[in-house]
Amino acid sequence: MNNISKILVTIIVLLAFAPAMFALEQTIGLRFGCSHPMNDYNDTGNTHSKDVHFMAGLNYEAWLKDYVSMGIYPYYTKLEATGTSPVLPTYTTNVIGAEIQARFRPTNFLVVLFDEGALYRIAPYAQIGVGAAYVDNNGLMDGGFAFLAPTAGLGLSFQTRWNLDFDLGVQLDHAVNDKIDNLVEDDFLQDAHFMPYLGIGYTFGKKGGGSSAIVSRLLRNVVSMEQDFVLDGVQFEFDSAKLTNDAKVVLQEVIDAMKKNPSVLLEIHGHTDNSGEADYNITLSQERATAVKDYMVQNGVSATRLTTKGFGENKPMASNETAEGRALNRRIEFVIVK
């Protein structure tokens, strides 16, 4: 089997599970950076050095939740160390690898949100997974396939309002054999390589949790001027009536729909879960409904077309016994006035 065939087999195997995720929101993109070997060679003296080389790769992710995705990350790089010692000879290895990783990226905590401008959110992320690599060392060593475990990464994601995101990250891939440098030592990082990179990704598709602030990813129900609807993304700061940045983005869809349908009247209903005192929840739900109305009025919807009501915890749509149920009960409903 030639090298091209081996590359194709590797990618096909790693992509085998991808069709099951096509119904979810997805991100595709590119990665560019460099690689540095962290293996059995050492950098002491003048006879050995580990060189830095260019790295390029792709990424495909399917978002299972707002904050977690499963992805495939194929890449190419070259690993090299130079030396004159017979014990540590010069080696040059081409690596074509791919990782399957889970990515964890918070949406509400440890993030920086922006009200205006192209940049919407800066969020940290962490990745963990396994992978495989085809190692071509020009026939001087064993070469072949290497299993990568663990593979891990950290970084910052800069998310824009155009679904185009930029990642600044670092990736560490650890090979469980010595096919890259062909030097067997009792070292956990025997054939690891470290890769800082810049990633550029575009997110599209149906709601699966989402990674950027676009309306289609934040809606539980589609905005309608013909039937009542609930928007999953209309959320507030903790224990307050202050709209989050996500909520403002979602409400813009409602504002646009109201402007296109000038005869429609809306009632905005606020609801809470059963946390806290019942009287307090009534007040809080009314304040939140009013905050939604105020924001819509500030953005061009006539106040005469909007009324508000606060129901507190009195009209749950799910059980308050679970965290998931309480999250569903904390909602804003839009009711068409007939």
URQUI-V712359 format. One record per residue. PSI is psi in whole degrees, -180 to 180 (999 if undefined). NEAR is the number of other C-alpha atoms within 8 Angstrom. Layout:
psi->PSI near->NEAR
psi->PSI near->NEAR
This chain:
psi->126 near->4
psi->173 near->5
psi->-41 near->6
psi->-43 near->6
psi->-40 near->8
psi->-39 near->10
psi->-46 near->10
psi->-42 near->8
psi->-43 near->8
psi->-47 near->12
psi->-42 near->10
psi->-42 near->8
psi->-44 near->7
psi->-23 near->10
psi->2 near->8
psi->-33 near->7
psi->-4 near->7
psi->-40 near->7
psi->-29 near->6
psi->-17 near->6
psi->2 near->8
psi->-22 near->9
psi->-8 near->8
psi->167 near->12
psi->140 near->17
psi->156 near->13
psi->132 near->13
psi->151 near->11
psi->-173 near->11
psi->154 near->11
psi->136 near->13
psi->137 near->11
psi->-145 near->11
psi->168 near->13
psi->150 near->15
psi->124 near->12
psi->143 near->13
psi->80 near->11
psi->-155 near->12
psi->-14 near->12
psi->155 near->9
psi->164 near->7
psi->17 near->8
psi->148 near->6
psi->-174 near->5
psi->2 near->6
psi->-11 near->9
psi->137 near->14
psi->149 near->10
psi->123 near->11
psi->155 near->10
psi->134 near->10
psi->163 near->10
psi->145 near->10
psi->137 near->15
psi->144 near->12
psi->177 near->11
psi->166 near->11
psi->145 near->14
psi->128 near->11
psi->145 near->11
psi->126 near->14
psi->112 near->17
psi->-32 near->12
psi->174 near->9
psi->-33 near->11
psi->0 near->13
psi->140 near->11
psi->161 near->12
psi->133 near->12
psi->164 near->13
psi->133 near->13
psi->84 near->12
psi->150 near->12
psi->164 near->11
psi->139 near->11
psi->174 near->13
psi->135 near->12
psi->136 near->16
psi->141 near->12
psi->136 near->12
psi->147 near->12
psi->171 near->10
psi->-6 near->9
psi->138 near->7
psi->-28 near->5
psi->-38 near->4
psi->78 near->10
psi->167 near->9
psi->139 near->9
psi->149 near->9
psi->123 near->10
psi->125 near->13
psi->131 near->11
psi->123 near->12
psi->105 near->12
psi->170 near->11
psi->138 near->14
psi->145 near->14
psi->118 near->12
psi->149 near->14
psi->135 near->11
psi->132 near->12
psi->118 near->10
psi->109 near->10
psi->154 near->12
psi->-22 near->9
psi->-29 near->5
psi->154 near->5
psi->26 near->7
psi->160 near->11
psi->124 near->7
psi->148 near->8
psi->131 near->9
psi->-33 near->6
psi->166 near->6
psi->176 near->6
psi->-34 near->7
psi->129 near->10
psi->-46 near->15
psi->142 near->13
psi->122 near->11
psi->141 near->14
psi->161 near->12
psi->158 near->12
psi->146 near->11
psi->148 near->12
psi->143 near->11
psi->-157 near->12
psi->171 near->12
psi->-172 near->13
psi->154 near->12
psi->142 near->13
psi->124 near->14
psi->118 near->14
psi->106 near->10
psi->36 near->13
psi->28 near->7
psi->4 near->7
psi->-20 near->5
psi->-170 near->9
psi->-46 near->8
psi->-163 near->11
psi->-157 near->8
psi->142 near->8
psi->138 near->12
psi->134 near->11
psi->118 near->14
psi->128 near->11
psi->165 near->11
psi->135 near->16
psi->154 near->12
psi->159 near->11
psi->155 near->11
psi->-175 near->11
psi->136 near->11
psi->128 near->13
psi->106 near->12
psi->133 near->15
psi->168 near->13
psi->-2 near->11
psi->14 near->5
psi->8 near->12
psi->121 near->11
psi->152 near->12
psi->130 near->11
psi->134 near->12
psi->112 near->11
psi->174 near->12
psi->142 near->11
psi->137 near->12
psi->119 near->11
psi->128 near->12
psi->119 near->13
psi->141 near->14
psi->8 near->10
psi->-176 near->8
psi->36 near->11
psi->-20 near->12
psi->-53 near->10
psi->-9 near->11
psi->31 near->8
psi->115 near->7
psi->117 near->7
psi->160 near->6
psi->74 near->5
psi->124 near->7
psi->-37 near->4
psi->42 near->10
psi->-46 near->16
psi->45 near->16
psi->158 near->12
psi->144 near->13
psi->130 near->12
psi->98 near->12
psi->147 near->11
psi->163 near->14
psi->127 near->11
psi->143 near->12
psi->124 near->11
psi->150 near->12
psi->130 near->10
psi->137 near->13
psi->175 near->8
psi->-173 near->8
psi->163 near->10
psi->124 near->10
psi->9 near->13
psi->-54 near->12
psi->155 near->13
psi->-11 near->10
psi->171 near->12
psi->80 near->13
psi->152 near->10
psi->-41 near->10
psi->-22 near->7
psi->-13 near->13
psi->-3 near->15
psi->134 near->13
psi->-45 near->8
psi->152 near->8
psi->141 near->7
psi->130 near->10
psi->139 near->8
psi->15 near->10
psi->-20 near->5
psi->159 near->7
psi->151 near->10
psi->159 near->11
psi->135 near->11
psi->118 near->15
psi->-27 near->10
psi->-3 near->11
psi->92 near->14
psi->168 near->10
psi->162 near->12
psi->156 near->9
psi->127 near->4
psi->36 near->5
psi->174 near->8
psi->19 near->10
psi->122 near->8
psi->141 near->12
psi->167 near->10
psi->-37 near->9
psi->-43 near->11
psi->-40 near->12
psi->-38 near->11
psi->-44 near->11
psi->-42 near->15
psi->-24 near->11
psi->-32 near->9
psi->-41 near->10
psi->-42 near->9
psi->-46 near->12
psi->-42 near->8
psi->-38 near->11
psi->-39 near->11
psi->-32 near->9
psi->-16 near->6
psi->75 near->8
psi->-12 near->6
psi->-9 near->4
psi->138 near->10
psi->142 near->9
psi->141 near->11
psi->132 near->12
psi->115 near->16
psi->126 near->15
psi->138 near->16
psi->151 near->16
psi->174 near->16
psi->-168 near->12
psi->14 near->10
psi->134 near->6
psi->-180 near->6
psi->147 near->7
psi->-43 near->9
psi->-40 near->7
psi->-40 near->9
psi->-36 near->15
psi->-47 near->12
psi->-46 near->10
psi->-42 near->13
psi->-37 near->16
psi->-42 near->15
psi->-37 near->10
psi->-40 near->13
psi->-40 near->15
psi->-38 near->10
psi->-38 near->11
psi->-46 near->11
psi->-47 near->13
psi->-41 near->8
psi->-41 near->9
psi->-39 near->12
psi->-41 near->10
psi->-23 near->7
psi->25 near->7
psi->3 near->8
psi->132 near->11
psi->134 near->7
psi->-25 near->8
psi->-13 near->5
psi->-1 near->9
psi->132 near->11
psi->160 near->10
psi->150 near->12
psi->143 near->11
psi->125 near->14
psi->-4 near->14
psi->-132 near->18
psi->9 near->13
psi->-16 near->6
psi->66 near->7
psi->148 near->11
psi->-1 near->7
psi->172 near->8
psi->138 near->8
psi->6 near->11
psi->-15 near->6
psi->157 near->7
psi->-38 near->7
psi->-42 near->6
psi->-42 near->12
psi->-37 near->15
psi->-39 near->9
psi->-33 near->9
psi->-24 near->14
psi->94 near->9
psi->164 near->14
psi->126 near->12
psi->142 near->11
psi->117 near->11
psi->125 near->11
psi->126 near->12
psi->119 near->7
psi->999 near->3
